[in-house]
Amino acid sequence: MSLRKLPEVKAFSPPEGYTWDMPPAALDEWSGRPQAAEADDPNTVSIFGAIGEDFWSGDGFTAKRMAGALRSIGKNAVTVNINSPGGDMFEGLAIYNLLREHKAQVTVKVMGIAASAASIIAMAGDTVQMGVGSIMMIHNAWGLVIGNRNDFADAADVFKTFDESMAAIYADRTGMTIKEILAMLDGPSRASDGSYLTAAEAIEKGFADGTFEGDSAAIEARVVIPADVMAKRRMEAALAKDGVGRKERFDLINSLLGQRDAAQPARRDAGALPTADILSAIAVLRS
């Protein structure tokens, strides 16, 4: 059975017109890291991308995917490897609840970054271990809502309740007060992305229990995500830092790909802009 009695958090329904996004700094930090290979151990679950739908690689990591993995693992202990910039906070909470209810020990290993919704998932570990050079990031609920004033008011209430629920999870693990956690979610200023913790800081504050042997960079040596996908993600990170919304980033990058293809003879893999060209575009965006 699990070693900890983790706090139970009820499921939330997204507000009307809600679209999730990732904090730009977390996306930038994650997009520049190598991606770890899937583990061979059948009792290990790897979360190496966005939480929820991912424009660039299909569905991303969802609660449905976690539920399927845990059904296969059964009543055995499970290890969850995380390198994620976060994503859909509602999916993240659902995954947390699934791990909380698992009938055996849960070990979480932060391989690179566990940001936003991914940090909530990490809190479901009976033991949380940080890799060398890894980062944990927490912040207030983040997303876009489109609608009238009533929709915005309802969304503000949902986000406030979500923040309080996250604070309860973090406080339960760390022993910090709710007030202290809420201050960390705010970050140094209201305009900030929240709080970033190195491995040592995460352990000192109680978000993690210790480190695991091996350099995260060495563990992540075998790349499993295509290079062109990673290049698109780096471009997306650059656009996010300039304040471009998630859907707009996707449309802009696809527009760039389409413009190039329209100027060249049609080919079977039309739309697959070479990695070097995408990286050059990123350099232009950042100049």
matplotlib code that plots the C-alpha trace (Angstrom):
import matplotlib.pyplot as plt

x = [0.0, 1.0, 3.4, 1.6, -2.0, -2.2, -4.9, -8.0, -8.9, -12.2, -12.3, -13.0, -14.8, -13.1, -14.9, -16.7, -14.3, -11.2, -8.0, -4.9, -1.4, 2.1, 4.1, 6.5, 9.6, 8.7, 8.2, 11.5, 13.3, 11.8, 12.1, 15.9, 16.4, 17.0, 14.1, 14.5, 13.9, 10.9, 11.7, 11.9, 10.5, 6.8, 6.1, 7.5, 5.4, 7.2, 5.7, 8.0, 5.7, 2.8, 0.0, -3.1, -3.4, -0.1, -0.4, 2.9, 2.8, -0.8, -2.6, 0.2, 0.0, -3.6, -5.4, -6.8, -3.3, -2.3, -5.3, -4.4, -0.9, -1.9, -4.4, -1.5, 0.7, -2.0, -1.1, 2.6, 4.8, 5.1, 7.8, 6.8, 9.5, 8.7, 10.2, 7.3, 6.6, 3.0, -0.1, -3.8, -4.2, -7.5, -5.8, -2.9, -5.2, -7.0, -3.6, -2.7, -5.9, -5.2, -1.7, -3.1, -5.5, -2.9, -2.7, 1.1, 4.1, 4.5, 8.0, 8.4, 11.6, 12.0, 14.3, 14.5, 11.7, 8.3, 6.5, 2.9, 0.5, 3.5, 4.5, 1.0, 1.5, 4.8, 3.2, 1.4, 4.6, 5.2, 8.8, 9.8, 13.4, 15.1, 17.8, 21.0, 20.2, 16.4, 13.9, 10.4, 8.1, 4.8, 2.5, -1.1, -3.6, -3.0, -5.2, -7.2, -10.9, -13.0, -16.5, -18.5, -18.1, -20.0, -17.8, -14.7, -16.2, -17.0, -13.5, -11.9, -13.9, -12.7, -9.1, -9.2, -10.6, -8.0, -5.2, -6.4, -6.6, -3.0, -1.8, -3.4, -1.5, 1.9, 1.4, 0.5, 3.8, 6.1, 4.7, 4.6, 1.5, -1.1, -0.2, 3.5, 2.5, 0.1, 3.0, 5.2, 2.4, 2.3, 6.1, 8.1, 5.4, 1.9, 3.3, 5.8, 5.5, 5.5, 8.5, 11.3, 13.1, 16.4, 16.8, 18.4, 15.7, 12.9, 14.4, 15.1, 11.5, 10.0, 8.7, 11.0, 12.7, 16.1, 18.1, 18.7, 22.0, 23.0, 23.2, 19.8, 21.5, 23.1, 19.8, 18.1, 20.8, 18.6, 16.2, 12.8, 11.0, 11.7, 14.2, 11.7, 9.1, 11.6, 12.6, 8.9, 8.7, 11.7, 10.1, 6.9, 8.8, 10.3, 6.9, 5.4, 8.1, 6.9, 3.4, 1.8, -1.0, -1.0, -3.4, -1.9, 1.6, 0.3, -1.3, 1.7, 4.2, 1.9, 1.4, 5.2, 5.4, 2.6, 4.2, 7.4, 5.7, 3.6, 6.8, 8.3, 7.3, 4.8, 6.4, 5.1, 6.3, 5.1, 4.9, 8.0, 10.2, 13.8, 15.0, 17.8, 15.3, 13.1, 16.0, 17.0, 13.5, 13.8, 17.1, 15.3, 12.4, 14.9, 17.1]
y = [0.0, 3.6, 5.0, 8.4, 9.4, 12.0, 14.7, 13.9, 16.6, 16.6, 16.8, 20.2, 21.0, 23.6, 26.9, 27.8, 28.9, 27.6, 26.8, 25.7, 26.9, 26.4, 29.2, 30.5, 30.1, 26.5, 25.7, 27.4, 25.4, 22.1, 22.6, 22.9, 19.7, 16.3, 13.9, 10.6, 7.3, 5.3, 2.9, -0.8, -1.6, -2.5, -1.0, 2.4, 5.2, 8.0, 11.5, 13.3, 15.9, 18.2, 17.2, 17.0, 17.5, 18.2, 19.8, 18.4, 14.8, 13.7, 13.5, 14.3, 12.6, 12.3, 10.8, 8.2, 7.1, 7.0, 4.9, 2.4, 2.2, 1.6, -1.1, -2.9, -2.5, -3.8, -3.9, -3.6, -0.7, 2.0, 4.4, 7.6, 9.5, 13.1, 15.7, 18.0, 21.7, 21.1, 21.7, 21.1, 21.6, 19.6, 16.6, 17.0, 16.8, 13.8, 12.0, 13.0, 11.4, 8.2, 7.8, 8.7, 5.8, 3.3, 0.3, 0.1, 2.4, 5.2, 6.6, 9.8, 10.7, 14.2, 13.7, 17.2, 19.6, 19.0, 22.3, 23.4, 20.5, 18.1, 19.3, 18.4, 14.9, 14.6, 15.2, 11.9, 10.1, 8.3, 9.2, 12.0, 12.0, 14.8, 14.2, 16.2, 19.6, 19.0, 21.7, 21.8, 24.7, 25.7, 28.6, 29.7, 28.1, 29.3, 29.4, 31.4, 32.0, 33.6, 34.8, 37.5, 39.0, 36.2, 33.6, 35.5, 35.7, 32.0, 31.2, 33.4, 31.4, 28.1, 29.2, 30.4, 27.1, 25.3, 27.3, 26.6, 22.9, 22.9, 24.8, 22.1, 19.4, 21.2, 22.1, 18.5, 17.2, 20.0, 20.9, 24.6, 26.7, 27.4, 31.1, 30.3, 28.1, 30.6, 33.2, 30.7, 30.2, 34.0, 34.2, 37.3, 39.4, 39.0, 39.1, 36.3, 32.7, 31.4, 29.7, 27.6, 25.2, 23.5, 19.9, 21.1, 23.7, 21.2, 18.8, 21.5, 22.8, 19.3, 19.1, 16.2, 13.6, 13.1, 12.6, 9.6, 8.5, 9.4, 12.6, 13.5, 14.5, 11.1, 9.3, 11.3, 10.5, 8.5, 10.8, 9.4, 12.5, 13.4, 16.3, 18.2, 18.0, 19.3, 22.1, 23.1, 23.1, 25.4, 27.7, 27.5, 28.4, 31.4, 32.6, 32.0, 34.2, 37.0, 36.6, 34.7, 32.4, 28.6, 28.3, 31.3, 29.7, 26.5, 28.4, 30.6, 27.7, 25.7, 28.8, 29.1, 25.5, 25.9, 29.0, 27.2, 24.2, 26.4, 27.8, 24.4, 21.4, 19.1, 16.2, 13.3, 14.7, 18.3, 20.2, 18.7, 21.8, 20.9, 21.3, 23.7, 26.1, 26.0, 26.8, 29.6, 31.0, 30.8, 32.8, 35.5, 35.6, 36.1, 38.7]
z = [0.0, -0.4, 2.3, 2.5, 3.1, 0.4, 0.4, -1.7, -4.1, -5.9, -9.7, -11.3, -14.5, -16.8, -17.0, -20.2, -23.0, -21.2, -23.1, -21.2, -21.8, -20.2, -18.5, -21.2, -19.0, -18.2, -21.8, -22.7, -20.0, -21.1, -24.9, -24.6, -22.7, -24.3, -24.1, -22.2, -23.8, -22.7, -19.8, -20.5, -17.1, -17.5, -14.0, -15.1, -16.5, -18.4, -18.7, -21.1, -22.7, -22.2, -19.8, -22.0, -25.7, -27.5, -30.9, -32.0, -31.0, -30.7, -27.4, -25.0, -21.6, -20.4, -17.4, -19.8, -20.7, -17.0, -16.1, -18.8, -17.6, -14.0, -15.1, -16.8, -13.7, -11.4, -7.7, -8.2, -7.2, -9.9, -10.9, -12.7, -14.6, -15.3, -17.6, -18.5, -18.8, -17.5, -19.5, -18.7, -15.0, -15.0, -16.6, -14.1, -11.1, -12.6, -13.0, -9.4, -8.2, -10.1, -8.6, -5.2, -5.4, -6.6, -4.3, -4.1, -3.6, -6.1, -6.7, -8.7, -10.4, -11.8, -14.8, -16.1, -15.1, -13.3, -13.9, -13.4, -13.8, -13.8, -10.3, -9.0, -10.5, -8.8, -5.4, -5.8, -5.2, -1.9, -2.6, -4.9, -6.2, -8.1, -10.8, -11.0, -12.6, -12.4, -11.6, -10.0, -10.7, -9.0, -9.9, -9.8, -12.1, -15.6, -18.7, -21.2, -21.0, -23.7, -23.0, -21.3, -17.9, -16.3, -17.9, -16.6, -13.1, -13.0, -14.3, -11.6, -8.9, -10.5, -10.7, -7.0, -5.8, -7.9, -6.4, -2.9, -3.7, -5.1, -2.0, 0.2, -1.7, -1.5, 2.1, 3.1, 1.6, 2.7, 6.1, 5.0, 5.8, 3.2, 3.3, 2.6, -0.3, -1.8, -1.7, -3.6, -6.2, -6.7, -7.0, -6.5, -8.2, -9.5, -13.0, -12.4, -13.4, -9.8, -8.1, -9.6, -7.3, -7.9, -6.8, -3.5, -2.9, -3.6, -1.1, 1.5, 1.4, 1.4, -2.2, -2.7, -0.5, -2.1, -5.3, -7.5, -8.8, -12.3, -14.3, -15.8, -19.1, -19.3, -18.5, -21.2, -23.9, -26.2, -28.0, -28.8, -30.1, -33.7, -34.2, -36.3, -33.5, -31.0, -33.3, -33.5, -29.8, -29.5, -31.9, -29.9, -26.7, -28.4, -29.5, -26.0, -24.5, -26.8, -25.5, -28.3, -27.2, -27.6, -30.5, -32.2, -31.9, -33.5, -36.4, -37.0, -37.1, -39.4, -41.6, -41.9, -43.0, -45.5, -47.0, -47.6, -49.2, -51.5, -53.0, -53.7, -55.8, -54.0, -52.2, -50.1, -46.8, -47.5, -44.3, -42.8, -42.6, -42.1, -38.5, -39.5, -41.1, -38.0, -35.8, -38.1, -37.7, -34.0, -34.1, -36.1, -33.6, -30.7, -32.4]

ax = plt.figure().add_subplot(projection="3d")
ax.plot(x, y, z, "-o")
ax.set_aspect("equal")
plt.show()
